[in-house]
Amino acid sequence: MQYRIKKVAVLGSGIMGSGIACQLANIGLEVLMLDILPQGTIDKKTNRNSVAQNSLDKAIKSKPAPLYKKQYANRITAGNFEDDFEKINDADWIIEVVVERLDIKQQILEKVENHRRPGSVVSSNTSSIPISQLSEGRTEEFKKHFCGTHFFNPPRYLRLLE
């Protein structure tokens, strides 16, 4: 079986999420990076994607640089869980990289199951939560395409994925 990955959705834009998004952009993939809405009142002046966008901006400025070339950031689109979650349906690979809490990860994975395209690969970037616990309540089709991925930080420089 051959499986080609062209588009990836990264769910979570913290240090690991933004680093993973940058590394995937480095190898030519189109990346959708989503995170929560900003806290506080959201009005017309507030960018609803500011959490993910600010994380990406911070990552781009960080040292060591997460991108081979700064223009590769154009391959990453920032969004939020409220407005853009359905966009994961055209991703070939969906990577969950939210806070290391079982309840939050399970909520995100339930939402992933409701919006993903059947056959798309789903992984959780976890280092401590068993995959069996993360996949509780998910369908067999989801479980067949679900695995754990553990990137090391920073992803560009520690070329190890387990």
Buried (B, 14 or more C-beta within 10 A) or exposed (E): EEEEBEBBBBBBBBBBBBBBBBBBBBEEBBBBBBBEBBEEEBEEEEBBBBBBBBBBBEBBEBEEBBBEEEEBBEBBBBBBBEEBBEBBBBBBBBBBBBEBEBEEBBEBBEBBBEBBEEEBBBBBBBEEBEEEEBBEEBEEEBBEBBEBBBBBEBBBEEEEEE
